[in-house]
Each structure stands twice: as structure tokens, then as C-alpha cells.
């Protein structure tokens, strides 16, 4: 019996623990994770492959995090079923753990479409530390030279950069015509693509992999791929990085309501009392779209977990919402892109402001609706992006100064004094 | 906690706060050496903003509920519950720029090499932050404020 049971020990689980302990210093907490190592920075797994980070650096909380917070951390344990009436979670080894409050922070799993040859040695997904370790070992042990990455989203580009740093030749296969298409408009996407191409990476866009081939000397090991247009690309490694899907299997067949992910309210509670969900498994509120959706992003998972934690511990807290928001560091081209940054051109309700500085290769874009910022992209000049993000988050009407937002010297000084005072920028 | 407060009406926009901040965070702590020979050049963590006739300086506000701490992908940004300071650990930083994306003050900056971020540390080894100590018109004040 634990007062609080959390399934999943990544961002959302950690956020929940920190919140619970702010309110309740003694209630027992049990956290269950399938992974052998918890509280590591998942976005840093590409640095593990490139050699830039080791496991110690990847730890995103202090070494004494679990003991300091008095958490019973069950590593290498899989929760296999949930009994709502009895308020019990059963583990694979048969152990039953009963709870007063339950948080489902089970995250996502990589989506792998059916491809001929996908069972071959050398096909990887890329969302966990152990996968990253196996990938690094594969490169070390087999002197792999060529890799194919399927999917040009955040995960695909991050693993591509790691491969390039390890000296591999990479071909990125992307079904869409543009890379990072969920995040960037075509202009920004082209800017990034140009930089990545310069690093020696090939792109095959508008295509997918129809077949993974074996090696002439070993049919069971990856030797290449055939793309949908027929081109054959030799490789030693294939990484499938198309996206993640919520891990809802624990609630399958129960009364916990799901759509694509687990449905939650603004307190991160599911339709069942005392059962909460947060992170990549939950459909949480998007303040730009004004609806709940899947947003599998680390910072949002922490925030959602925190809200769940406060509510589980009895401190009523509302989730303010997040939106599609990412910063990119890859290949030395810093980017921030948030919200509806790539609207359909025929959406007449929106106003789009852009600025391109060709000499410095800087691109800035704002998307406004009724003079409120609903989307933004900044490429190669991101230093003050947070100021604009907060105008967006706080729904500030920017009518009087919207052109100033794209100025090269943009900062707090160009914003109205009333706002400066409200945010205590000045006295 | 004690924070650096900007008095806009007293700021002349001279930029000395930036100079002294950079020197205080240089290797040599010597203004001539810092500017002439250090590589990478020391970086100011305070930013003078000018929009005539208004000017003021801005740096990390060590927010009570700091968005950068929550958003940090690496656990490099932490809140010291005892002092109230937001502390950046550059050895943990992975340079993902998420903190830059969420900082409402635009007070977190990339270092010169574009590898990690840096920000105001309130000159923890000095009696008073260098920007405050060297502001010629007392436009920066280090004082106790409600956090």
C-alpha cells in the first residue's frame, strides 16, 4: 500500500514527486518503471550516442533524488494491470500495489510501421537510454559507416546529428516533402535542411522505406533499404524515428477513458476519481488550439506531472496548458518555434509578419490572430524568444507594437511601460 | 531574497553594467586583459536595453516559480530553496535552448561558443553584484524584495 503510486519515472513522474513533496512530506510514494535507470534526461540520449554525455551527465536530478524525497523506486518493474475497484496496480511478477492516488505517466512508445525486413539486426528505435546504449555499442563494435534515419522530426534530426558526430554517413527518409514539418514552415525548414546537407547528410523527402535489406554475407543483418521510389540505399543501421504513440495499454479494457491518449481534465485527472495521467500518455490542454491533444514534449510533461502531483496531494491546481513548442540546437542552427507557426496560407483570420535578414541568415516570423500572437518561429536569433512566448502565453494584445517585435534590437525596452511594470522589469 | 532592481528613471544607458559584468565573469577579472586578450571573450549576463529616451538593464530575476527550472531538459537549472537563487550548472547544460524559449525576461543567453547557456549568478563571490557596485547613477540596486 502506498498513498501515491506513479507508473513511469520520467519527466511527468518526476514533476509529480516534486509537487507531492511540496505539499505532503510524509505520504508514501511508490514509483514503478520498466527502465533500469530512472530520472535521466530523455532528450539527451543523442548526446550519449555522440559521446558528448555520459550516464552521470544525463541524470536530470540530484543523485539523492529518490532518497531525499523518500520515494520507493521500483526499477525494472512492469505494471501489467490496473484494478480500479480495488485500487490496485499489479506488476508483471505478480506483486500487487494498492494506491490511494494513482498517476499514469507511462509515456509513449515509438511508432514502427510494418516494413519488410524490420526484424533484422541493426534496426533501432530511439526513445530510451538503453536503446541509445545499444546503438552506441553497435557503432563501436561493428564500425558501422552508413545509417538510414526514417523520420525527420525532432528525434530523427537529433539522432542524425549524433551519427554525423560519430562519422557516419546518414540518409534521412521523410514521408513529408519538408523536414521538421510539424514544427516549421517551409522557409525555416529549408534553412535547417541546407545546414544539415552541408554537414554531409542526404535527404530523401516525400518517401518512405518499403523494404529493409539484408547483407550479402548475413541476411539477418541490415545491409540497406529500398525507398518507395525504388532507390536503394546501402546502410548498416536503420533508425525508425517516425513518432511516439501513447502507452495506454495499462488502461485498456478499464473504465479510464481514452482517445488517442488518456483523456484528462484541467487538473490532470482522468474520468475516474483518484486516477491521474500526465506526460506523453495524456491528452492535455493546448492553449493555442483551445483543446486537449497529445503534446509529447519534455517540459510540458514536467508541468503536467506537477499539476497532477499537487492535485493528488490535495492542493487544487489548474493546468494552464501548453502548446506545440520546441527549441532546436542541432547542427549549430538555433531555432525556437511555438504554436501555430505554420498556418495554412488561406487562413484569412490570421496575420503573418515575417522578416528575413539574408546577410546573417536570420528568419523571424509571427502569426497573429486578432492582434494576439498565436505562433512564432525564430531562426538563428533566439535570445529574446522567451519574451515573445510570454506575450503569447499571456494573450497580450500587441496591436500597438507588433512591428517592434521583429526589430533586431527587440527587447523589453520596446514594450509598453505598463507591461514593463506589470512584469517588474522596472520599478 | 535580495534581488537586483532596475530604476529606469536613473539609468543613463551607459552600459557600464555590461562591462563590469563581463569582467566579473572573466578569467583574469582585469578589465584590460578581459577585453584585450581573453578567448573566448567574457560575456555580460546583464543586458542594457535602450529605446530612447528609455533605458534600463535586465538580467535573471531568480523567479519564484522559474519557468527555466521546470523546462530544463537536463536538470542544469535549479532553484536553491534556501537562498532563492536560480542556479545554472554549465557542466550539466546540454545547450538545448529550452530555457531561452521560456524565460519571460529574455535573460538567458548562449555562451560565445553556442554550446551552453549562461545567466546572472548575482556575483555570488562578491559582496555586491558587479553591475550594482559599478553603476554610476545607482540605477541598479541590490535589495530585499518580495520574491
Boltz contact constraints between the chains, C-beta under 6 A:
constraints:
  - contact:
      token1: [A, 41]
      token2: [B, 73]
      max_distance: 6.0
  - contact:
      token1: [A, 41]
      token2: [B, 74]
      max_distance: 6.0
  - contact:
      token1: [A, 43]
      token2: [B, 73]
      max_distance: 6.0
  - contact:
      token1: [A, 44]
      token2: [B, 94]
      max_distance: 6.0
  - contact:
      token1: [A, 60]
      token2: [B, 74]
      max_distance: 6.0
  - contact:
      token1: [A, 60]
      token2: [B, 75]
      max_distance: 6.0
  - contact:
      token1: [A, 61]
      token2: [B, 75]
      max_distance: 6.0
  - contact:
      token1: [A, 298]
      token2: [B, 73]
      max_distance: 6.0
  - contact:
      token1: [A, 299]
      token2: [B, 71]
      max_distance: 6.0
  - contact:
      token1: [A, 302]
      token2: [B, 70]
      max_distance: 6.0
  - contact:
      token1: [A, 303]
      token2: [B, 70]
      max_distance: 6.0
  - contact:
      token1: [A, 327]
      token2: [B, 97]
      max_distance: 6.0
  - contact:
      token1: [A, 327]
      token2: [B, 98]
      max_distance: 6.0
  - contact:
      token1: [A, 327]
      token2: [B, 101]
      max_distance: 6.0
  - contact:
      token1: [A, 329]
      token2: [B, 95]
      max_distance: 6.0
  - contact:
      token1: [A, 329]
      token2: [B, 96]
      max_distance: 6.0
  - contact:
      token1: [A, 329]
      token2: [B, 97]
      max_distance: 6.0
  - contact:
      token1: [A, 334]
      token2: [B, 97]
      max_distance: 6.0
  - contact:
      token1: [A, 336]
      token2: [B, 101]
      max_distance: 6.0
  - contact:
      token1: [A, 382]
      token2: [B, 100]
      max_distance: 6.0
  - contact:
      token1: [A, 383]
      token2: [B, 109]
      max_distance: 6.0
  - contact:
      token1: [A, 384]
      token2: [B, 106]
      max_distance: 6.0
  - contact:
      token1: [A, 385]
      token2: [B, 101]
      max_distance: 6.0
  - contact:
      token1: [A, 386]
      token2: [B, 101]
      max_distance: 6.0
  - contact:
      token1: [A, 386]
      token2: [B, 102]
      max_distance: 6.0
  - contact:
      token1: [A, 386]
      token2: [B, 103]
      max_distance: 6.0
  - contact:
      token1: [A, 386]
      token2: [B, 104]
      max_distance: 6.0
  - contact:
      token1: [A, 386]
      token2: [B, 106]
      max_distance: 6.0
  - contact:
      token1: [A, 387]
      token2: [B, 106]
      max_distance: 6.0
  - contact:
      token1: [A, 390]
      token2: [B, 104]
      max_distance: 6.0
  - contact:
      token1: [A, 411]
      token2: [B, 49]
      max_distance: 6.0
  - contact:
      token1: [A, 412]
      token2: [B, 49]
      max_distance: 6.0
  - contact:
      token1: [A, 412]
      token2: [B, 58]
      max_distance: 6.0
  - contact:
      token1: [A, 413]
      token2: [B, 49]
      max_distance: 6.0
  - contact:
      token1: [A, 413]
      token2: [B, 51]
      max_distance: 6.0
  - contact:
      token1: [A, 413]
      token2: [B, 54]
      max_distance: 6.0
  - contact:
      token1: [A, 414]
      token2: [B, 51]
      max_distance: 6.0
  - contact:
      token1: [A, 426]
      token2: [B, 6]
      max_distance: 6.0
  - contact:
      token1: [A, 426]
      token2: [B, 8]
      max_distance: 6.0
  - contact:
      token1: [A, 426]
      token2: [B, 56]
      max_distance: 6.0
  - contact:
      token1: [A, 427]
      token2: [B, 5]
      max_distance: 6.0
  - contact:
      token1: [A, 427]
      token2: [B, 7]
      max_distance: 6.0
